[in-house]
Amino acid sequence: MVLKELQNIFHNELDAIYGQHEVNSLFYLCTEHYLNVPRIQLTLEPELAITKPETETFFKALEHLKQQKPIQYLLGETEFFGLPFTVNENVLIPRPETEELVDLIIRDVASRSVQSSLKILDIGTGSGCIAISLAKNLPNAEFYALDVSPEALKVAKQNSELNKVDINFIEANILELVENSSLWEDVALRQKGSFFDIIVSNPPYVRNLEKQEIKPNVLDNEPHLALFVEDDNPLIFYKAITEFAIKNLKPKGQLYFEINQYLGEDTMALLTDAEFEAVELLKDLNGNDRMLKGTRI
Ligand code: GLN
């Protein structure tokens, strides 16, 4: 089949769902992934034809896209901070807002006088996107990444290999670690006194009451474990991580969060009420409260 014809079929079937522009992007992602054909080649070679099995692969992809399955899960890959990441239904698809958080941390570290041998912990690492993109850009730091989901850790490990960085992965539930600190000592990471220079987390923060704002492609496909919290205790992870950070950050160590845009002030209060100074709430590119940072006194 001629690829151009296939592209028209994609438009006929999908434009109503995604809009023409988005369908073009989806189609080009498929040609790059399945055929290794970059989009420019389609323009230069409009009569480019593909084999029957290749055509079948495209039709299968089309079916999934009609059901609003995210293209990243379909192809099993995505890009974050300019790096390749493997993804599947066990991990959240990395978001652009999180790239802003990574960028903030890299800029802050660059402005520090001492940059060597920093110890950095990412809590709720998921695909590993935060820890891995930091590791790639802060090659002298030592990285730890924790997640409750063994399936997510499998993906994160794969991604650390793909990007050739060293991360110490830990399977643990942060809520339990805070309840029972001997568990953390069992993990044998903590040496005498406080330990990390930086703790970062993008924990679950979407309330059930916000579910109507969440698009069906997210709601029906992405792991709810990584997304949702109960309406009556939406900051459960932030409280636990703040408590954990007080015990496990070095003095002057920094805590970074991605946060729920509607809970900026409340989340900030957790840090200002605890032992943190220089607490700052920062907006993402869409102008929403999205990042929070503070320095342990
Ligand atoms: N920003 C994500 C979303 O809107 C949520 C990420 C999270 O819960 N940590 O889907």
Boltz pocket constraint, residues with backbone or C-beta under 6 A from the ligand:
constraints:
  - pocket:
      binder: B
      contacts: [[A, 95], [A, 97], [A, 202], [A, 203], [A, 204], [A, 205], [A, 206], [A, 218], [A, 226], [A, 227], [A, 228], [A, 258]]
      max_distance: 6.0
